[in-house]
Amino acid sequence: MGHKGALYNDIKMKGPEFLRNIYRAAGLCIRQKTKATRVDMLKELVRGFGLDPEKVSVKDAIGEAHRGVMTGRYTGEEEAKRLWVVLKQKMLAELKGDKA
C-alpha cells in the first residue's frame, strides 16, 4: 500500500555513510582472504611465547657458519626451520618448568 515503517525512516535518515560504516565494521568482503604463509604462522606462534621472531632469525643466521647460494628466489624454508627450532626449545622448556 506504499506505507513505510519507522525503521525504514530511521535508516534513511542516517544516510549512506552510516551503512558503509556498519558494513566496514562487519568485515564483509567479496575478495578472497589472503592465506598466511608457514613462516607467518610460525612467527605468530613464537610471538605468543613471548619471543621476538625477527631477533631469533637474525641471531641464529649470524651464529651459524654456512655458505649461501643466491638464487633470487625466497622460499623461507631456512627461516621457518630456525623459527621451528626455537619454538620447540621454548615449548620443551615450559613443559619442564624452566624459564629459558
Buried (B, 14 or more C-beta within 10 A) or exposed (E): EEEEEEEEEEEEEEEEEEEEEEEEEEEEEEEEEEEEEBBBEBBEBBEEBEBEBEEBBEEBEEEEEEEEEEEEEEEEEBBBEBBBEBBEBBEEEEEEEEEE
